[in-house]
Amino acid sequence: SVSAGLDLPGRLLFAILTLMTLIANLVFIEEAVYIYRKIPSSKRSIIIWVNAAAPVIATTSCVGMWIPRSTMFTDFTAAVFFAIVIHKFLLMMIKECGGQKLLLRRFENGHFKISTGPCCCCCLCLPRVRITRRTLFWMKLGTFQFAFFRPVLMFLSIVLWTDGNYAPYNLSPKGAAIWISCFIGVLTILALWPVAIMFQQVRTLLISKKIISKFALYQFILILNHLQTAIINILAMQRIIPCAPPLSSSARGAYMTHQLLIMEMFLITLISRVVYRRRYDDLEPPECTAEEDGDNKQTP
């Protein structure tokens, strides 16, 4: 048992982090009930999926903290879940605009700015792409491919790991980990690109729906769950994080990652409750706004 090898401050820390995970899950359940009661069914499931990202990551981190041998499975579960959340976040922005048909009517003469991160933020010479049903299909496909291939690659990694052919910390060219990680990295960038393009297009239209705050929370979860974890793992592999028997450097790195993620996801869950807890009134149809503008111009 992990708690058997801990001193009093260590047990207290584990208890506090477990309590934070429990509170995060209770807050999410309360928020899910509110969303289920107050929000139309067309948006309900998507918003619940997006809200669930932080408490799910906190829960998997808590399990990994108490049961170190399950770290690979808990990390894979969190990664697969967030891959689906990326796709759901793009769908949520489309739904908040009234759905695909209304979005196309609002921006029928508009163009997507594709020179944005994480792929092409430096390629300012790229032409703008017209907003059509086909471009929306390719954008949704860009996020869906990640939600589809990430679980497949995670399953392949677990199969290779059980057979002894996969070690997460073995980054030699002969190992499978480096190739799977590079492929996942490319798929991640291709999935994040459509979300950034869509956000740049609709952020002014959806400012009343706090889309900037929602996008910021989504970005924080992405950075903390991927970039922060990768940095700590690299420091552990380079032995910059020293070992503390009976824990190796990699084990201590995993402990640090899980403990930080629990605290961070706890705070994000509380902030998400404030951001998402509001009346979900639909935007006015494009015809109504156009007619109102015409009436205002005719008024002496």
HELIX and SHEET records of a PDB file:
HELIX    1   1 SER A    3  GLY A    5  5                                   3    
HELIX    2   2 LEU A    8  LYS A   38  1                                  31    
HELIX    3   3 SER A   41  ASN A   51  1                                  11    
HELIX    4   4 ALA A   53  TRP A   66  1                                  14    
HELIX    5   5 PRO A   68  SER A   70  5                                   3    
HELIX    6   6 THR A   71  GLU A   96  1                                  26    
HELIX    7   7 GLN A  100  ARG A  106  1                                   7    
HELIX    8   8 ARG A  133  THR A  162  1                                  30    
HELIX    9   9 ALA A  176  VAL A  202  1                                  27    
HELIX   10  10 ILE A  207  LYS A  209  5                                   3    
HELIX   11  11 ILE A  211  LEU A  222  1                                  12    
HELIX   12  12 ILE A  223  GLN A  228  3                                   6    
HELIX   13  13 THR A  229  MET A  237  1                                   9    
HELIX   14  14 SER A  249  TYR A  276  1                                  28    
HELIX   15  15 PRO A  286  GLN A  298  1                                  13    
SHEET    1   A 2 HIS A 111  PHE A 112  0                                        
SHEET    2   A 2 VAL A 129  ARG A 130 -1                                        
END                                                                             
